[in-house]
Amino acid sequence: MAAKFTVYVDGQSGTTGLRIFERLAGHPYVEVSRIPAEKRRDIQARREYINEAAAVFLCLPDQAAKEAVTLLRPDNDHTKIIDASTAHRVAPGWVYGMPELSDGARERIAAARLVANPGCHATAFLLPLAPLVAAGIVPRDYPISCHSITGYTGGGKGMIEEYEAPDRPAARPDYDAPRQYALSQEHKHLPEMHKYSGLSRPPIFSPIVADFPRGLAMFTPLFPALLRRPDRPGGKVGPELIQEVLSERYENCPFVKVLPWEKNDCLAKGYVNVMACDDTDRAEILLLGNGERIILVCRLDNLGKGAGGAAIQNMNLMLGLPEDAGLVV
């Protein structure tokens, strides 16, 4: 390919924007357009950069992302937008940017002009669960309760500064322990977790932030006695069947790996390594437990498949490039 695509990142100093820049630096098919620091708040300058680019990443707060979309000129029929904020994930007219979510999702992203990048918690929730709901194994009305543990970079620059502050041990000793949050059940990822899972009601979701930079794992418990086998009414659903269904679903998905069910041999000395996918753009699915109680686990780098890596994967599809270009599987 002789000419490279011009790509612009609107919101260049946040954690997602920085990860996108890091990956784009080694991308063989794009050239990054950088706005001077003194013009980052200049609406007219941003409008020019947005409308000149083949693809634009919005790494902004929700309201700013909505405003950025209005900067597209009416006669612009070439610029494609990938929004990394929460603003458009369940909005009409936007395609949800998870290529592995369902049959045809990859093609819809490739044909789209406006793509909403998934949240990190939502990605780790949907990848193992959504195929089971779609297959009728997990009933739509199943009362799902799940929790995640994540590194502090997912909280943005403010949280990073809090965790990495030189005086933190004395000023905030409570940061040494994992901290559960969003206990009001109003986490910003819940709308997309509900909409794209196929569940008839939102899950109970309890995220936990801990004192490590990157890495995220979502844990979703299931009782096999409450699951169904559409192919064999009354038949038993065990971890082997679930592993088989998920392995088949993601067989041709390079960024999703289903680990084998071998009596929890996928653990490291009996523990889940939350950071096993750090510095990559893939997600890994593990099945733990036994024939009476199963735990679906999905782990990823919250800045990789959970944010910047997923955004570039979507850009590649939208520009007709190899899906794995510039990414680390």
N, C-alpha and C positions, 0 to 999 in steps of 0.2 A: 504494500500500500504506500504510494508515494507521499500524498499529503496527509498530515495529521489533523485530527479534530481539535478544535479549540475548546477548552473546558474552563469554566469559571466557578470559583467557590465563593459564595456570598456568605460571609461569616467565617473569617479565616483563622481566628485565634482560639476557638473552642476546641475541646478534645476531639470531637468527631471531625471537624475541619482539619485539624492537624494530622489525624490518621489518614484522611483522604489524601492530603498533600504527600504524606509519606509513601503511600501506595502509587499515586500518580507519578511520582518522581522516577519510578522504574517501569512505567507503562509504555509499551512500544508504539502505541497508536494515537496518543494524545499529546497536546501541548497546553500547558497551564497558563492562563492569562491572569496576572496578578495586578490588582488595583493598588496604587500607592496608598500608604497608611493614612496620609492626610485627606484622602478622598473617600474613605470607607463609609463616611456618613453623608456623602454628597449624593443626593438622589439622582441628579442628572448623570453623574459619572457612573453610578451603579447601573442606571438604565442602559447606558451605552455598552457596558461590559456584558450585561445580561443578554442584550439583543444581538450582540456580535458572536456569542458563543454557540457551539453546536449542542452543548449540554451544560446545565447549571446545577450545582449542588446548593441547596439552601440549608445552611447550618446555623440557624437563627432561632430565637424564641418564637413561640407560636404566632403572636400578633405580627411580628416583623416578617415572618415567612408569608403570611397572608398578604401583607403589603407588598412584598417583593414580587409576588405573582402579578400584581396589577401593573408592574413596570414593563411587562411584555407589550410590545407595540401591536396594534390590531392587524397590521400587515405582516407580522412575523410568523412565518409558517415553518420555521426550521429549528428553533431552539426547544430543546427538551429539558424538562424540570424534574429533578429528583429532590424531594423535600424530606430532610432528615428530622424535622420537628414532628410534634404530635398533631399539628394543625389540620392535616388533611387525611388522616389514616382511615377515617370512616366517612369522609365527605363524598357527596355525589360528584361524578365526573373525574374522580381520581382512581387510578388502579393501585391496588395494594401490592407493594413490591416484594413479594416472597415467591420466587419462581417455583419452589418445590411444594407450594401449598396444596395444589390440586391440578388435575388434568387441565391443560389449556392455560394455566397461569403464566408459564414462560412465554407463550405466544401473545397473551394479552399485554404483558409488559413490553415485549418487543415492538408491538404496534402502538403503544401509548405515547402520548406527549407529556402527560402529567402523572408521575408516579410518587406515591407516598412510601417512604422507607419504613419498615416495621421497627417497633421498639425492641430493645434487647430482651426484656422479660417476655414480651409477647412471642418473639421468635422461639425462645426456649420452651415456652408453653405449647405453642401450636404444632411444632414439628413432630413431637411424639404423639400428641393427643388427637389432632384434627383428622388424620387418616383413620383412626379407630372409630371416631364418631361417624365419619363418612361411610365406613364399612358396616355400620350398624352394630359393632361389637360393644362400644360404649353408648348406652342409650342417651338420647338428646337431653332427657330430663335428669341425668345422673347428677347428684349433688357434689360437684367437684370442689375440693379444697386443696390448695397447693401453696408451696412457699419456695422462695429462692434465696440464695446467698450470692452476693456480688461484691466486687472490688469497688473502691470509692471513686475511681475515675468516672464511673457512670453518673455520678452526681454533678459533674461539671466542674468548672474552674473554682467556684466557691468552696465546694466540698474538698477538692484537692488541696486547696490552701489550708483548710482547717486540719486535715489529716497530716499534712506535711509541714505544718508550722513548727519552727524550732522550739517554741516554748510549750508545745502541746502536752507533754507528759505532766507538767505542773498545772497548766491552765485547763486542760480537758482530759483528765485521766479516764473518764468514761468511754473515750474513743478507743481504749485498748480492747474493750469487749465488743462482740458483735451487737449491732443495734437494729432491732425490728422497728419498722416504720410503716406509714400509710395504713394505720390501724383503723381508720374510719372507713375503710373499704372504698376509697375514692381515688386510688392510684390512676395516674393518667394513661396507663396501658390497658386498663380494664375494658374500655369500650372495644378495642380491636381484639382483645383476647376473647371477648364474648361473641362479637360478630363473626369472626372467621373460624372459630372452633366448631360451629354448628350446634353448640349447646343452647338449650331453651332459656337458660338463666346464666347470669355471670357467675364465675367461680368466686369462692372466698380466697383471696390472694394476700399472702403475708410476705413481703420482701424483707430481707435482712442485709444490711451493709456491714462489711467487716474491714479490718485493718490490713488490707493488701490492695495493690493498685488495680490489677485487671483480673478478669476471669469471672464467670457467672455460671451457676448451675440451678436449674429449676427442678423441683421434686413434686411429682403429682401421684398420690397414692390411689390405688384402685382395689376394690374387693372383687375377685373373680366371680363370686357367687351372684353379684349384681350385673355381670356382663352377659352378653348374648352371642350365640353363634348362628347368624342368619342362614348358613349353609347346613346347619344341623340343629334344628330346634330342640332345646333341652340339653344340648351337648355342653361339655365343660370347656371353659376358656382358661388356659394356663399361660404362663410366661413364654413357653415355647411357641405357642400359636401367635401371640402378640409379636414376638421377635421375628417370626416368619412373615407376618403381614407387613411390618415396618421395613424389613430387609427388602422385600419385593417392591414396596412403594418407592424406596430410595435407591434402588439398584443402579439407576443411571443418573444419579444426582451427585456430582463430584464434591459438593460442599457439605454433604450430609453423610455421616458414617454411622451405621448401626453396628454396635459391638455385639459379638456373639453371646448368647445366653449359655453360660457354662458354670452354673452354680456360683455366680458372683465372682468368677475369676477375673472379671474386668476391673475389679477393685485393686487398689494399691495397698497391700497389707491390711485389708479390711476397710479402707477408707476411700471415699470418692475424692479424686484429685480435681478440685474445682478449676485449677489453673492449667490443666492438661492441654487446652487449645490456645493458650496465650501465644501471641505473635502469629497466629494463623487466621484464616478467613473461613474456617469450617466449623461445623457443629457436630458433636458426637452424642448419640443416644445410647443409654444404658438401661437395661432392665434388671431390677433388683428385687429381692424378696423370695416368695415361694408360691406354692399353689393356692394358698389361702389369702395372701396379702402381697400385692405387687406395688412396686414404686417405679414409675416412669421417671427417668432422669435425662435431662438434656443439658450439656455444658458447651460453652463457647467463650470466646474472647468478647467481652461486652463492647469493645471498640472495633472488633473484627466483623464476624458474622452478625454481631449484635448492633452494628452501626456502620462504620466507614467501609468495611469490606463488602457488606451487603449493598451499600449504595453504589459502589463501583461495579459490582456484579450486575446490578440493574442498568447502569449506564452502558455497560458492554452490550447487553441485550438490545437496548434501545438504539444503539448506534450500529448494530449489525456486526459487532466485533466478537472474537472468541470469548466465551463466557468467563474463562479463567484468566484473561489477559491482565497482567499486573497484580495478580492476587496470589496468596500463599495457601495452598491446600494442605 
